[in-house]
């Protein structure tokens, strides 16, 4: 296992590249729900691996959207049914991998190693959709005591690029009741910028092999 300190100059280079694309977190395009990304990037007949799948809720979400694909799940929690409980058991490859709200529960080194291992499970031209809590929304990250590593959007882009992925898109997500959405997004957006915080809950990054 290569130590992150020996690769840090590369991480810094990739992080700066992402930062130049989006100078501030508020410059990142806003979506309401992750289902928008599922509709945009997952297609019929794809094979998809959901890593850290929990209770396989994503499987139902994909079915409701109406995409006909092969869904498989991986999670270390054996209390729920999964296709895999360890990455080392996986010998097939996938068109897409979903990694939603997982990497922040790992150390930095383990997070990078996970991304590298997942890269080897993706077919050529395949994608990964990864998300993490938006650290510019402090309550979003700090409400969970099992979080180990916080990632700014540019830094997560950096380590994903280090792991081999070409970053093709970045999004942030926020959904709320209509009146609160209008208030935060359109009427008070300048105040959030001034205070250096964000109302968006998560950052989503699309990487391609």
Backbone as CSV, one residue per row, in Angstrom:
resi,resn,N_x,N_y,N_z,CA_x,CA_y,CA_z,C_x,C_y,C_z
1,UNK,0.846,-1.191,0.000,0.000,0.000,0.000,0.884,1.244,0.000
2,UNK,0.747,2.082,-0.986,1.552,3.284,-1.064,1.010,4.321,-0.093
3,UNK,1.892,4.971,0.658,1.474,5.942,1.651,1.063,7.237,0.975
4,UNK,0.012,7.881,1.499,-0.519,9.086,0.887,0.515,10.200,0.847
5,UNK,1.433,10.255,1.853,2.412,11.333,1.869,3.290,11.318,0.621
6,UNK,3.552,10.137,0.082,4.397,10.028,-1.102,3.667,10.462,-2.366
7,UNK,2.334,10.620,-2.303,1.536,10.984,-3.464,0.922,12.377,-3.318
8,UNK,1.258,13.080,-2.236,0.538,14.304,-1.913,0.704,15.387,-2.962
9,UNK,1.870,15.462,-3.602,2.071,16.486,-4.625,1.100,16.297,-5.778
10,UNK,0.787,15.029,-6.116,-0.177,14.762,-7.182,-1.584,15.167,-6.732
11,UNK,-1.926,14.862,-5.483,-3.234,15.250,-4.964,-3.382,16.765,-5.026
12,UNK,-2.337,17.476,-4.631,-2.386,18.937,-4.639,-2.587,19.465,-6.054
13,UNK,-1.918,18.870,-7.019,-2.039,19.295,-8.411,-3.466,19.094,-8.913
14,UNK,-4.035,17.920,-8.667,-5.387,17.633,-9.125,-6.406,18.501,-8.379
15,UNK,-6.160,18.747,-7.102,-7.071,19.573,-6.311,-7.121,20.996,-6.870
16,UNK,-5.983,21.510,-7.246,-5.930,22.850,-7.812,-6.671,22.919,-9.144
17,UNK,-6.582,21.861,-9.923,-7.298,21.817,-11.194,-8.803,21.926,-10.959
18,UNK,-9.316,21.148,-9.979,-10.743,21.185,-9.667,-11.133,22.552,-9.121
19,UNK,-10.253,23.117,-8.302,-10.538,24.420,-7.708,-10.599,25.503,-8.777
20,UNK,-9.830,25.360,-9.821,-9.878,26.332,-10.911,-11.178,26.235,-11.709
21,UNK,-11.761,25.028,-11.760,-13.045,24.866,-12.442,-14.175,25.508,-11.641
22,UNK,-14.117,25.329,-10.329,-15.130,25.880,-9.429,-14.399,26.613,-8.314
23,UNK,-14.287,27.932,-8.457,-13.496,28.699,-7.505,-14.071,28.626,-6.099
24,UNK,-15.388,28.551,-6.009,-16.047,28.445,-4.715,-17.130,27.384,-4.808
25,UNK,-17.528,26.864,-3.664,-18.520,25.792,-3.652,-19.832,26.252,-4.289
26,UNK,-20.172,27.543,-4.167,-21.432,28.057,-4.716,-21.416,28.100,-6.236
27,UNK,-20.257,27.927,-6.833,-20.162,27.896,-8.293,-20.528,26.528,-8.862
28,UNK,-20.622,25.520,-8.010,-20.948,24.166,-8.460,-22.438,24.084,-8.779
29,UNK,-22.821,23.490,-9.911,-24.249,23.386,-10.274,-25.064,22.704,-9.189
30,UNK,-26.283,23.186,-8.996,-27.158,22.701,-7.930,-28.230,21.779,-8.508
31,UNK,-28.422,20.624,-7.863,-29.533,19.732,-8.183,-30.367,19.557,-6.920
32,UNK,-31.594,19.078,-7.094,-32.440,18.867,-5.926,-32.228,17.483,-5.317
33,UNK,-32.193,16.447,-6.179,-32.114,15.083,-5.669,-31.108,14.274,-6.488
34,UNK,-30.572,13.238,-5.851,-29.619,12.384,-6.564,-30.294,11.631,-7.698
35,UNK,-31.618,11.504,-7.639,-32.338,10.814,-8.718,-32.126,11.511,-10.056
36,UNK,-31.847,12.813,-10.029,-31.544,13.528,-11.274,-30.296,12.958,-11.926
37,UNK,-29.307,12.595,-11.111,-28.067,12.025,-11.639,-28.275,10.590,-12.087
38,UNK,-29.122,9.860,-11.369,-29.429,8.487,-11.774,-30.070,8.491,-13.162
39,UNK,-31.013,9.382,-13.374,-31.668,9.478,-14.690,-30.675,9.883,-15.780
40,UNK,-29.740,10.744,-15.420,-28.823,11.298,-16.414,-27.720,10.330,-16.798
41,UNK,-27.227,9.548,-15.841,-26.010,8.781,-16.091,-26.207,7.268,-16.149
42,UNK,-27.297,6.740,-15.611,-27.537,5.298,-15.674,-28.514,4.991,-16.797
43,UNK,-28.212,3.961,-17.559,-29.008,3.617,-18.728,-29.464,2.161,-18.657
44,UNK,-30.445,1.833,-19.478,-30.920,0.458,-19.568,-29.774,-0.489,-19.928
45,UNK,-29.822,-1.670,-19.350,-28.881,-2.765,-19.610,-27.503,-2.554,-18.978
46,UNK,-27.334,-1.490,-18.235,-26.077,-1.326,-17.498,-26.007,-2.332,-16.353
47,UNK,-24.787,-2.654,-15.928,-24.573,-3.389,-14.684,-24.018,-2.407,-13.665
48,UNK,-24.655,-2.362,-12.491,-24.333,-1.341,-11.491,-24.025,-2.002,-10.156
49,UNK,-22.952,-1.541,-9.511,-22.597,-1.990,-8.172,-22.794,-0.829,-7.205
50,UNK,-23.609,-1.062,-6.189,-23.884,-0.065,-5.147,-23.050,-0.424,-3.915
51,UNK,-22.031,0.392,-3.636,-21.102,0.108,-2.538,-21.537,0.875,-1.286
52,UNK,-21.630,0.147,-0.161,-22.188,0.747,1.046,-23.688,0.904,0.891
53,UNK,-24.318,-0.162,0.409,-25.711,-0.086,-0.047,-26.736,-0.061,1.070
54,UNK,-26.327,-0.337,2.306,-27.277,-0.295,3.413,-28.397,-1.305,3.244
55,UNK,-29.619,-0.812,3.162,-30.788,-1.681,3.006,-31.232,-1.781,1.550
56,UNK,-30.336,-1.493,0.631,-30.584,-1.599,-0.813,-31.710,-0.653,-1.269
57,UNK,-31.797,0.487,-0.624,-32.832,1.447,-0.996,-32.641,1.993,-2.400
58,UNK,-31.394,2.045,-2.862,-31.134,2.551,-4.206,-31.748,1.653,-5.269
59,UNK,-31.822,0.370,-4.997,-32.430,-0.550,-5.950,-33.883,-0.161,-6.215
60,UNK,-34.617,0.142,-5.154,-36.009,0.555,-5.306,-36.116,1.904,-5.995
61,UNK,-35.195,2.805,-5.677,-35.210,4.125,-6.298,-34.996,4.028,-7.800
62,UNK,-34.097,3.154,-8.218,-33.831,2.970,-9.644,-35.044,2.361,-10.340
63,UNK,-35.693,1.408,-9.684,-36.892,0.789,-10.262,-38.002,1.817,-10.450
64,UNK,-38.172,2.702,-9.477,-39.221,3.721,-9.579,-38.946,4.681,-10.730
65,UNK,-37.675,4.962,-10.980,-37.314,5.832,-12.094,-37.624,5.152,-13.420
66,UNK,-37.523,3.807,-13.433,-37.884,3.064,-14.632,-36.710,2.630,-15.482
67,UNK,-35.519,2.583,-14.898,-34.340,2.139,-15.640,-34.181,0.633,-15.447
68,UNK,-34.063,-0.092,-16.539,-33.959,-1.546,-16.505,-32.479,-1.933,-16.574
69,UNK,-31.887,-2.179,-15.415,-30.471,-2.519,-15.361,-30.239,-3.655,-14.378
70,UNK,-29.005,-4.141,-14.343,-28.619,-5.189,-13.398,-28.006,-4.511,-12.179
71,UNK,-28.685,-4.623,-11.051,-28.253,-3.977,-9.808,-27.649,-5.012,-8.865
72,UNK,-26.460,-4.720,-8.356,-25.852,-5.559,-7.327,-25.330,-4.661,-6.206
73,UNK,-25.340,-5.206,-5.009,-24.969,-4.403,-3.846,-23.802,-5.035,-3.094
74,UNK,-23.050,-4.162,-2.420,-21.955,-4.599,-1.558,-22.001,-3.783,-0.274
75,UNK,-21.946,-4.453,0.854,-21.904,-3.791,2.157,-21.316,-4.762,3.171
76,UNK,-20.578,-4.235,4.124,-19.973,-5.115,5.137,-20.986,-5.545,6.182
77,UNK,-22.147,-4.911,6.219,-23.187,-5.229,7.202,-23.964,-6.466,6.755
78,UNK,-23.777,-7.560,7.463,-24.426,-8.815,7.100,-25.849,-8.924,7.648
79,UNK,-26.326,-7.881,8.295,-27.711,-7.887,8.770,-28.687,-7.724,7.615
80,UNK,-28.185,-7.253,6.484,-29.022,-7.085,5.295,-28.501,-7.967,4.162
81,UNK,-29.393,-8.307,3.243,-29.012,-9.145,2.109,-28.236,-8.332,1.087
82,UNK,-27.077,-8.853,0.704,-26.271,-8.209,-0.321,-25.645,-9.262,-1.223
83,UNK,-25.241,-8.830,-2.407,-24.564,-9.744,-3.321,-23.132,-9.994,-2.884
84,UNK,-22.540,-8.987,-2.259,-21.156,-9.092,-1.788,-21.019,-8.409,-0.430
85,UNK,-20.137,-8.999,0.390,-19.844,-8.400,1.691,-18.378,-7.979,1.806
86,UNK,-17.607,-8.239,0.764,-16.197,-7.849,0.739,-15.794,-7.624,-0.712
87,UNK,-15.043,-6.549,-0.955,-14.624,-6.264,-2.329,-13.765,-7.371,-2.913
88,UNK,-13.040,-8.069,-2.048,-12.153,-9.127,-2.539,-12.934,-10.298,-3.133
89,UNK,-14.228,-10.379,-2.847,-15.053,-11.462,-3.385,-15.567,-11.168,-4.793
90,UNK,-15.359,-9.951,-5.272,-15.929,-9.537,-6.555,-14.951,-9.837,-7.687
91,UNK,-15.396,-10.621,-8.654,-14.551,-10.965,-9.802,-15.122,-10.430,-11.111
92,UNK,-16.298,-9.824,-11.084,-16.905,-9.269,-12.294,-16.623,-7.774,-12.385
93,UNK,-16.983,-7.168,-13.520,-16.793,-5.735,-13.707,-18.145,-5.077,-13.972
94,UNK,-18.181,-3.746,-13.861,-19.447,-3.020,-13.894,-19.350,-1.790,-14.799
95,UNK,-20.524,-1.408,-15.318,-20.598,-0.182,-16.112,-20.602,1.051,-15.216
96,UNK,-21.120,0.907,-14.013,-21.194,2.041,-13.096,-21.100,1.557,-11.662
97,UNK,-20.477,2.364,-10.832,-20.401,2.100,-9.399,-20.977,3.304,-8.664
98,UNK,-21.822,3.045,-7.677,-22.396,4.082,-6.831,-21.706,4.040,-5.478
99,UNK,-21.253,5.189,-5.010,-20.549,5.278,-3.729,-21.114,6.484,-2.981
100,UNK,-22.292,6.299,-2.395,-23.006,7.405,-1.779,-22.771,7.457,-0.276
101,UNK,-22.188,8.559,0.188,-22.006,8.832,1.623,-21.271,7.678,2.310
102,UNK,-20.163,7.270,1.728,-19.355,6.173,2.274,-17.951,6.631,2.632
103,UNK,-17.306,7.356,1.735,-15.870,7.602,1.864,-15.522,8.413,3.104
104,UNK,-16.437,9.241,3.577,-16.156,10.055,4.768,-16.084,9.214,6.043
105,UNK,-16.536,7.953,5.974,-16.472,7.061,7.134,-15.124,6.337,7.228
106,UNK,-14.228,6.585,6.272,-12.926,5.930,6.223,-11.815,6.939,6.477
107,UNK,-10.654,6.429,6.857,-9.485,7.305,6.944,-9.111,7.760,5.535
108,UNK,-8.294,8.793,5.439,-7.887,9.293,4.129,-7.206,8.206,3.319
109,UNK,-6.262,7.488,3.928,-5.543,6.441,3.204,-6.482,5.332,2.754
110,UNK,-7.383,4.907,3.641,-8.328,3.846,3.284,-9.298,4.308,2.204
111,UNK,-9.659,5.584,2.244,-10.544,6.112,1.215,-9.914,6.074,-0.164
112,UNK,-8.639,6.436,-0.233,-7.924,6.398,-1.510,-7.772,4.969,-1.999
113,UNK,-7.446,4.068,-1.099,-7.303,2.663,-1.491,-8.631,2.097,-1.984
114,UNK,-9.737,2.502,-1.356,-11.054,2.047,-1.808,-11.321,2.528,-3.232
115,UNK,-11.049,3.795,-3.502,-11.277,4.335,-4.841,-10.436,3.609,-5.884
116,UNK,-9.209,3.264,-5.530,-8.341,2.542,-6.468,-8.879,1.139,-6.739
117,UNK,-9.366,0.480,-5.716,-9.888,-0.876,-5.894,-11.172,-0.850,-6.728
118,UNK,-11.992,0.156,-6.507,-13.220,0.267,-7.295,-12.906,0.589,-8.752
119,UNK,-11.864,1.357,-8.982,-11.458,1.686,-10.353,-11.214,0.412,-11.158
120,UNK,-10.630,-0.583,-10.524,-10.322,-1.840,-11.214,-11.562,-2.695,-11.474
121,UNK,-12.687,-2.314,-10.879,-13.936,-3.051,-11.093,-14.813,-2.404,-12.160
122,UNK,-14.375,-1.255,-12.685,-15.166,-0.525,-13.668,-14.670,-0.847,-15.075
123,UNK,-15.592,-1.096,-15.969,-15.250,-1.357,-17.362,-14.737,-0.084,-18.028
124,UNK,-14.027,-0.234,-19.107,-13.548,0.926,-19.863,-14.719,1.832,-20.226
125,UNK,-14.538,3.107,-20.011,-15.551,4.139,-20.251,-16.676,4.092,-19.221
126,UNK,-16.550,3.216,-18.227,-17.546,3.179,-17.166,-17.374,4.346,-16.203
127,UNK,-18.334,4.489,-15.276,-18.321,5.652,-14.394,-18.475,5.261,-12.933
128,UNK,-18.102,6.190,-12.078,-18.418,6.120,-10.662,-19.151,7.397,-10.307
129,UNK,-20.211,7.275,-9.507,-20.899,8.440,-8.957,-20.679,8.387,-7.452
130,UNK,-19.911,9.330,-6.934,-19.561,9.346,-5.512,-20.132,10.590,-4.856
131,UNK,-20.569,10.452,-3.620,-21.058,11.621,-2.897,-20.488,11.636,-1.491
132,UNK,-20.467,12.826,-0.910,-19.994,13.014,0.454,-20.706,14.224,1.031
133,UNK,-20.870,14.307,2.350,-21.506,15.493,2.929,-20.741,16.765,2.570
134,UNK,-21.474,17.819,2.334,-20.883,19.104,2.000,-20.321,19.750,3.262
135,UNK,-19.004,19.861,3.365,-18.410,20.391,4.597,-18.638,21.893,4.752
136,UNK,-19.100,22.555,3.689,-19.464,23.961,3.822,-20.836,24.128,4.473
137,UNK,-21.495,23.007,4.726,-22.717,22.953,5.516,-22.350,22.191,6.797
138,UNK,-21.843,22.889,7.817,-21.233,22.208,8.979,-22.119,21.184,9.653
139,UNK,-23.409,21.474,9.814,-24.273,20.531,10.514,-24.438,19.238,9.742
140,UNK,-24.291,19.302,8.430,-24.446,18.113,7.587,-23.347,17.101,7.874
141,UNK,-22.130,17.584,8.083,-21.011,16.672,8.343,-20.948,16.278,9.811
142,UNK,-21.118,17.223,10.719,-20.835,16.986,12.136,-21.938,16.242,12.864
143,UNK,-23.097,16.062,12.235,-24.186,15.388,12.930,-23.946,13.885,13.078
144,UNK,-22.938,13.340,12.375,-22.667,11.897,12.412,-21.281,11.657,13.018
145,UNK,-21.255,11.045,14.193,-19.991,10.839,14.900,-19.125,9.762,14.266
146,UNK,-19.673,9.004,13.304,-18.869,7.963,12.642,-18.065,8.517,11.463
147,UNK,-18.248,9.785,11.140,-17.444,10.394,10.083,-15.992,10.540,10.540
148,UNK,-15.070,10.150,9.685,-13.646,10.196,10.020,-12.863,11.235,9.221
149,UNK,-13.237,11.442,7.963,-12.474,12.336,7.086,-13.435,13.264,6.368
150,UNK,-13.155,14.555,6.424,-13.985,15.505,5.693,-13.284,15.901,4.401
151,UNK,-14.087,16.054,3.347,-13.559,16.361,2.022,-14.216,17.617,1.471
152,UNK,-13.414,18.610,1.139,-13.911,19.688,0.307,-14.060,19.134,-1.110
153,UNK,-14.905,19.766,-1.899,-15.189,19.253,-3.239,-13.921,19.115,-4.075
154,UNK,-13.007,20.091,-3.965,-11.807,20.043,-4.792,-10.851,18.946,-4.334
155,UNK,-10.854,18.669,-3.023,-9.964,17.628,-2.527,-10.469,16.237,-2.906
156,UNK,-11.782,16.034,-2.853,-12.308,14.736,-3.279,-12.064,14.532,-4.765
157,UNK,-12.213,15.591,-5.549,-11.851,15.497,-6.971,-10.391,15.100,-7.111
158,UNK,-9.540,15.670,-6.260,-8.114,15.388,-6.336,-7.775,13.937,-6.072
159,UNK,-8.340,13.347,-5.022,-7.984,11.965,-4.719,-8.654,11.000,-5.687
160,UNK,-9.804,11.379,-6.240,-10.411,10.529,-7.269,-9.564,10.538,-8.534
161,UNK,-9.048,11.689,-8.885,-8.161,11.786,-10.041,-6.884,11.000,-9.789
162,UNK,-6.372,11.081,-8.576,-5.186,10.318,-8.195,-5.434,8.816,-8.348
163,UNK,-6.646,8.379,-8.038,-6.991,6.958,-8.132,-7.197,6.506,-9.569
164,UNK,-7.171,7.449,-10.520,-7.252,7.080,-11.926,-8.439,7.630,-12.681
165,UNK,-9.420,8.201,-11.979,-10.640,8.657,-12.627,-10.454,10.008,-13.317
166,UNK,-11.119,10.172,-14.440,-11.235,11.475,-15.079,-12.525,12.121,-14.578
167,UNK,-12.407,13.263,-13.926,-13.586,13.931,-13.382,-14.345,14.598,-14.523
168,UNK,-15.619,14.217,-14.686,-16.418,14.754,-15.787,-17.487,15.732,-15.324
169,UNK,-17.881,15.677,-14.043,-18.915,16.592,-13.564,-18.913,16.634,-12.042
170,UNK,-19.326,17.775,-11.496,-19.475,17.951,-10.045,-20.813,18.643,-9.810
171,UNK,-21.540,18.195,-8.789,-22.824,18.788,-8.434,-22.919,18.926,-6.922
172,UNK,-23.802,19.801,-6.493,-24.184,19.851,-5.088,-25.696,19.748,-5.021
173,UNK,-26.206,19.182,-3.925,-27.643,18.897,-3.857,-28.291,19.612,-2.678
174,UNK,-29.499,20.088,-2.940,-30.310,20.682,-1.872,-31.772,20.598,-2.274
175,UNK,-32.605,20.089,-1.374,-34.040,20.021,-1.608,-34.761,20.352,-0.305
176,UNK,-35.836,21.094,-0.414,-36.559,21.513,0.778,-37.962,21.932,0.364
177,UNK,-38.763,22.278,1.349,-40.082,22.832,1.049,-39.922,24.050,0.141
178,UNK,-40.924,24.280,-0.701,-40.810,25.310,-1.736,-40.403,26.665,-1.171
179,UNK,-41.032,27.098,-0.080,-40.751,28.435,0.437,-39.340,28.538,1.005
180,UNK,-38.875,27.463,1.651,-37.504,27.496,2.177,-36.484,27.406,1.057
181,UNK,-36.795,26.648,0.022,-35.890,26.545,-1.121,-35.711,27.903,-1.792
182,UNK,-36.807,28.579,-2.055,-36.743,29.902,-2.678,-35.983,30.876,-1.784
183,UNK,-36.266,30.812,-0.477,-35.617,31.729,0.459,-34.104,31.556,0.464
184,UNK,-33.634,30.305,0.574,-32.202,30.051,0.690,-31.469,30.208,-0.640
185,UNK,-32.064,29.688,-1.702,-31.352,29.664,-2.981,-31.373,31.020,-3.671
186,UNK,-32.519,31.692,-3.641,-32.665,32.904,-4.450,-32.624,34.203,-3.648
187,UNK,-33.139,34.178,-2.416,-33.234,35.424,-1.673,-32.080,35.643,-0.700
188,UNK,-31.525,34.552,-0.166,-30.463,34.688,0.830,-29.130,34.122,0.359
189,UNK,-29.030,33.808,-0.929,-27.787,33.241,-1.441,-26.586,34.105,-1.169
190,UNK,-26.746,35.428,-1.286,-25.622,36.343,-1.056,-25.147,36.279,0.383
191,UNK,-26.083,36.067,1.332,-25.718,36.005,2.740,-24.908,34.752,3.038
192,UNK,-25.295,33.625,2.438,-24.533,32.400,2.628,-23.110,32.571,2.110
193,UNK,-22.964,33.181,0.960,-21.625,33.437,0.411,-20.817,34.318,1.354
194,UNK,-21.453,35.359,1.868,-20.766,36.289,2.774,-20.281,35.577,4.028
195,UNK,-21.084,34.666,4.554,-20.740,33.948,5.778,-19.815,32.755,5.535
196,UNK,-19.633,32.382,4.265,-18.755,31.265,3.944,-19.353,29.905,4.237
197,UNK,-20.690,29.811,4.225,-21.358,28.531,4.449,-22.299,28.261,3.285
198,UNK,-22.821,27.049,3.224,-23.669,26.650,2.102,-24.877,25.897,2.637
199,UNK,-25.992,26.016,1.973,-27.198,25.289,2.344,-27.234,23.892,1.716
200,UNK,-26.433,23.633,0.672,-26.445,22.335,-0.014,-25.977,21.230,0.921
201,UNK,-26.604,20.076,0.819,-26.326,18.980,1.748,-25.145,18.106,1.339
202,UNK,-25.053,17.774,0.059,-24.044,16.820,-0.394,-23.353,17.304,-1.653
203,UNK,-22.153,16.778,-1.867,-21.405,16.990,-3.086,-21.366,15.668,-3.860
204,UNK,-21.674,15.720,-5.155,-21.643,14.546,-6.013,-20.576,14.750,-7.078
205,UNK,-19.751,13.728,-7.296,-18.699,13.813,-8.294,-18.812,12.616,-9.235
206,UNK,-18.791,12.895,-10.525,-18.834,11.858,-11.552,-17.439,11.652,-12.083
207,UNK,-16.946,10.415,-11.973,-15.629,10.084,-12.502,-15.741,8.981,-13.544
208,UNK,-14.886,9.060,-14.545,-14.911,8.061,-15.621,-13.601,7.332,-15.675
209,UNK,-13.673,6.038,-15.957,-12.441,5.249,-16.133,-11.853,5.498,-17.506
